Amino acid sequence: MRSWTGIEIAAERERLEREAASILGHMLFEYSRLDMDLGLMLVWADDGKRLEKLTTEHNESNFYYKLRFLEKEASIKYANSPDALTAHAGWLVDAHKVRECRNKLVHGRWGIEPTRRQVVNVVGLPTSPEQTAYPYTIRDLQAELDGIKALRASLDALRKAWPI
């Protein structure tokens, strides 16, 4: 491991924070787009027959609730269509992974490890034995962002192939 000067450490800390903040900001945009896309898919269930009721129901609902609703609606509508159920189930697994990541990133606090070229998301209070640190490189964060974008695209494909 090489020796770092104080100036190099400060510069790397600033660079990492700036790059991570940019990617995290883009992630928030993508999370909100994904949440809206899913919400619109849900309220238009059954060709919009329950639009007003479902709009009221999902207007303030969280992402987890929306995922549960999608799972329930798909299991009813596609009870006799294994391909559709498999497609919905696979998308839901990926969506829950993104949801869990989002929860960590949004509810945790951030630190920088410049000599390791990592940003660290820490979840839990410092006094808690359950506190957990999740280190990310800039490349890791970009991969998470790319994953959210891919999940949005696959939701669009799912909606077109097997709407609820």
Secondary structure, 3 states (H helix, E strand, C coil): CCCCCHHHHHHHHHHHHHHHHHHHHHHHHHHHHHHHHHHHHHHCHHHHCCHHHHHHHHHCCCHHHHHHHHHHHHHHHCCCCHHHHHHHHHHHHHHHHHHHHHHHHHHCEEEEEHHHCEEEEEECCCCCCCCEEEEECHHHHHHHHHHHHHHHHHHHHHHHHCCC
